[in-house]
Amino acid sequence: MKNDVDVIIGGKTYTMSGYESEEYLQKIASFINSKYQEVSKDEGYKHLDNDLRNILMQINLADEYMKKAEENDDLRKQIDDKNKEIFELKHELITRKEEERKRR
């Protein structure tokens, strides 16, 4: 079911629509607001026109996304490495048990 949720972003009310929960859509709006607050702390931001403000916001969001995606890739690689290590240790354990069984 599609949800329509009124949210406030940058002091303006918008209606967000999506199949996610109302709580999730509000969380997205809250995240966007925190980004607006973050970039607007820079004194130079206040002197930019709306187009440049929007571009700056998009750059900041893309930057955060790319960093999180890279962090996610690094964590997935670590998990893959650990899984490979576990597999090799299990194989080694089975091999040693088999060798021990043959010696008896």
C-alpha positions in Angstrom: 0.0 0.0 0.0 1.3 3.4 -0.9 1.7 6.0 1.9 1.3 9.7 1.6 3.0 11.5 4.4 3.3 15.3 5.1 6.9 16.1 6.1 8.8 19.3 6.8 12.0 19.8 4.9 13.9 23.1 5.1 11.0 24.7 6.8 8.5 23.9 4.1 5.8 21.2 4.1 5.9 18.5 1.4 4.0 15.4 0.8 6.2 12.3 0.4 4.7 9.2 -1.2 6.1 5.7 -1.1 5.5 2.1 -0.2 7.6 2.4 2.9 6.2 3.1 6.3 5.3 6.6 7.5 8.1 6.3 10.1 10.6 5.5 7.4 9.5 8.5 5.3 9.7 10.8 8.3 13.2 9.4 9.0 14.2 10.3 5.4 12.9 13.8 5.9 14.7 14.1 9.2 18.0 13.0 7.5 17.5 15.6 4.7 16.8 18.3 7.4 20.0 17.4 9.2 21.9 17.8 6.0 20.4 21.2 5.3 21.4 22.3 8.8 24.9 20.9 8.3 25.6 22.8 5.1 23.8 25.9 6.1 26.2 26.4 9.0 28.8 27.5 6.5 28.5 31.3 6.2 29.1 31.3 2.5 26.1 29.0 2.0 23.7 31.8 2.9 25.0 34.0 0.1 24.4 31.4 -2.6 21.4 31.4 -4.9 18.9 28.5 -4.6 20.4 26.6 -7.6 23.9 26.6 -6.0 22.4 25.7 -2.6 20.6 22.7 -4.2 23.8 21.6 -6.0 25.8 21.9 -2.8 23.2 19.7 -1.0 23.2 17.1 -3.8 27.0 17.0 -3.7 27.0 16.5 0.1 24.4 13.7 -0.2 26.2 12.0 -3.0 29.5 12.3 -1.0 27.9 10.7 2.0 26.3 8.0 -0.1 29.6 7.1 -1.8 31.5 6.9 1.5 28.8 4.7 3.0 28.7 2.5 -0.2 32.5 2.1 0.0 32.3 1.3 3.7 29.7 -1.3 2.9 31.9 -2.8 0.2 34.8 -3.0 2.6 32.6 -4.7 5.3 31.3 -7.2 2.7 34.9 -8.0 1.7 35.9 -8.5 5.3 32.9 -10.9 5.7 33.9 -12.8 2.6 37.5 -13.0 3.8 36.3 -14.3 7.3 34.0 -16.8 5.6 36.8 -18.1 3.4 39.1 -18.3 6.5 36.3 -20.3 8.4 35.9 -22.6 5.4 39.7 -23.2 5.2 39.9 -23.9 9.0 37.0 -26.3 8.8 38.6 -28.1 5.9 41.9 -28.3 7.8 40.1 -29.6 10.9 38.4 -32.3 8.8 41.7 -33.3 7.1 43.4 -33.6 10.5 40.6 -35.7 12.0 40.7 -37.9 8.9 44.5 -38.3 9.2 44.2 -39.1 13.0 41.5 -41.7 12.3 43.7 -43.4 9.7 46.6 -43.5 12.2 44.5 -45.5 14.7 
